[in-house]
Amino acid sequence: DQQVKQNSPSLSVQEGRISILNCDYTNSMFDYFLWYKKYPAEGPTFLISISSIKDKNEDGRFTVFLNKSAKHLSLHIVPSQPGDSAVYFCAASAGHSGYALNFGKGTSLLVTP
Amino acid sequence: NAGVTQTPKFQVLKTGQSMTLQCAQDMNHEYMSWYRQDPGMGLRLIHYSVGAGITDQGEVPNGYNVSRSTTEDFPLRLLSAAPSQTSVYFCASSSLYSPLHFGNGTRLTVT
């Protein structure tokens, strides 16, 4: 049973606008959440993470928001750039385990000029 | 910076054949993992290791063996390949409180 869910398989956004990617989880033991970005024929690369003791973490154009009561997190990209076009995976773990992650199915983001 | 290196990049096997997917990391990470990615699916954990000599099963371990004799290497063995094992395999490494670093994957086809 999928414990991390990304219900939008794809998203298209215009360059310069905000991209919002969503992720829901079911396991209340999850306390560490990450976003990975993946280009075709490459491995996923780490983008940003958040611990359950926070509700927001920022890194440049990327911000992750965590709503523990709703078991929901989101990734905001502002402003979106064509180079951001990729598949984005949400991942979660319990006990801050960085090696055994549960991944969502991914959202394919297309940023158009 | 090599990071996580996986070989081969591509492999075609016949049903019943065995093979080993190689993974090496040069970051002195204590943790290493193997994931598989299938179309429309996220990455699913096959096996992982928290240090040399210590391995454990993930979500989808059947049909795969691992061992970790050194910190650097974490090979994944397919004992008797089946078409259901056609997938892209990713090896990853990490250290305490650092995120997983992935290799570029091995694309395996079993006919």
Interface residues (C-beta under 8 A of the other chain):
Chain A: Q2 V4 Q6 L34 Y36 A41 E42 G43 P44 T45 F46 S49 F89 A91 H96 G98 Y99 A100 L101 N102 F103 G104 K105 G106
Chain B: V4 Y31 M32 S33 Y35 G40 M41 G42 L43 R44 L45 Y48 V50 G58 F90 A92 S94 S95 L96 Y97 S98 P99 L100 H101 F102 G103 N104 G105
